[in-house]
Amino acid sequence: MTLDSGFDSEANHITMCGQGLIPVIRPIRYAKQSEERIAERREAFELYQGIYKERYRIERSFAWED
């Protein structure tokens, strides 16, 4: 499941993983998070980065139509 960085919270991750979903959220570097947590999120993001790039292309296409 690809989401915007606004959904990057521990509660959301627990909920999504509990439902069998894999959250693909680009980590926020400037957020008040520990370096350890950012590294963990970055590793998961890089594993599924192709999905995130495809989502970006689709959303950009819809924006052009508007």
C-alpha positions as CSV (number, residue, x, y, z in Angstrom):
1,M,0.0,0.0,0.0
2,T,1.6,3.3,-1.1
3,L,0.8,6.4,1.0
4,D,1.9,10.0,1.4
5,S,4.3,10.8,4.2
6,G,1.4,12.2,6.3
7,F,0.5,8.6,7.1
8,D,4.0,7.8,8.5
9,S,3.1,7.0,12.2
10,E,3.7,4.0,14.4
11,A,-0.1,3.5,14.9
12,N,-0.7,3.5,11.1
13,H,2.2,1.0,10.6
14,I,0.8,-1.3,13.2
15,T,-2.7,-1.2,11.7
16,M,-1.5,-1.8,8.2
17,C,0.8,-4.7,9.1
18,G,-2.0,-6.2,11.2
19,Q,-4.2,-6.3,8.1
20,G,-1.4,-8.0,6.1
21,L,-0.5,-4.9,4.1
22,I,3.0,-3.6,3.5
23,P,3.2,0.1,3.9
24,V,5.3,1.9,1.3
25,I,5.7,5.5,2.7
26,R,8.6,7.7,1.8
27,P,10.2,8.6,5.2
28,I,10.4,12.3,6.3
29,R,13.9,13.3,7.0
30,Y,13.0,16.5,8.8
31,A,10.5,15.0,11.2
32,K,11.2,14.5,14.8
33,Q,12.1,10.9,14.5
34,S,15.1,8.9,15.7
35,E,17.8,8.1,13.1
36,E,17.1,4.4,13.8
37,R,13.5,4.7,12.8
38,I,14.3,6.8,9.7
39,A,16.8,4.1,8.6
40,E,14.2,1.4,9.2
41,R,11.6,3.2,7.1
42,R,14.2,4.0,4.4
43,E,15.2,0.4,4.1
44,A,11.5,-0.7,3.7
45,F,10.9,2.2,1.2
46,E,13.9,1.2,-1.0
47,L,12.7,-2.4,-1.2
48,Y,9.4,-1.3,-2.8
49,Q,10.5,2.0,-4.4
50,G,9.3,0.9,-7.9
51,I,5.7,0.8,-6.6
52,Y,6.0,4.3,-5.2
53,K,7.4,5.6,-8.5
54,E,4.6,4.1,-10.4
55,R,2.1,5.7,-8.1
56,Y,3.8,9.1,-8.6
57,R,3.4,8.7,-12.4
58,I,-0.2,7.9,-12.1
59,E,-1.0,10.8,-9.8
60,R,1.0,13.2,-12.0
61,S,-1.0,12.1,-15.0
62,F,-4.3,12.8,-13.1
63,A,-3.0,16.2,-12.1
64,W,-2.3,17.1,-15.8
65,E,-5.8,16.1,-16.7
66,D,-7.2,18.5,-14.1
